[in-house]
Amino acid sequence: MKMSDLIIETINLTRQYGRFTAVNQLNMKVARGSIYGFLGENGAGKTTAIRMILGLIHITSGEVRLFGKSFKPNRNEILKRIGALVETPSAFDHLSGKDNLRYICKLRNIPESQVDHVLKIVDLSHAQNKDVRKYSLGMRQRLGIAIALLGQPELLILDEPTNGLDPSGIREVRDLIKSLPTQGYTILVSSHLLSEVEQIASHVGIIHAGQLLYQGEMERITRRGKAMIHLKCKSMSEAIHLLEVHYPEVYLENDTIQIPGSEEQIDEIIRLLIENDMKIQGIYLQQSNLESIFLELIQTESAAS
């Protein structure tokens, strides 16, 4: 990846609180036009890292580079190109969504002509004149994203944007985030919800106890795990004995026979069992998912430390 393709680059980024290291030598690379899912459990160091990237807290050591430039000497120029939503969005409940956006425009010297545009992007045009106190949590979160979009930033940083939302609100925010790269935005979105990151991100960085365990394309990490064929038979012990003759890896977990394999091998296994008078009660293929890989990475790291 060329340096010019990187919107965010952190070099050995570290934050310590006394003897506690919240973020430890973080080397993050976020490519232009990507949705980078910054994934980790609560307390893993995601928000601390984001606050350092935005210059909101002091860096113990390391460097942040944004748009190819070192952050500290170019702070004001760089921040004009970033929109951010960190923690719960704040708004005046007694004002409408549109008036809240107008107020921000005046505060930041942004043309009010952008208000209608960002309302359309976040699908709040229909509720623009409604008082914010009547907004659902999902609508409030989308209004927060609309505020972050004012000023036409190139980079959008969203810290836990679906936190506290019901399934409907999560879906609204998820669909919005997925639509933004087609409009020219690069997005860094942090979350502890693995299923959400898996559905929206093109790239993922997995952080645990302040350390980056994995970074790369989402498609590449989901290929890491083995797809498993899950099988139940009337006579499990006989089925296991037969399958062990033909397959190098056969496991029994949660009263289910598991065999690393593929969709094509299911027919082969069915034929083998039927030919040996085995009654099949159920068989299916389970692809590896981000959650299983995430847990595997954490367990490997914990065992090594």
Summary of the structure (lengths in Angstrom):
residues: 305
radius of gyration: 24.0
end to end distance: 30.9
largest distance: 77.8
contacts: 972
relative contact order: 0.13
helix: 41%
strand: 29%
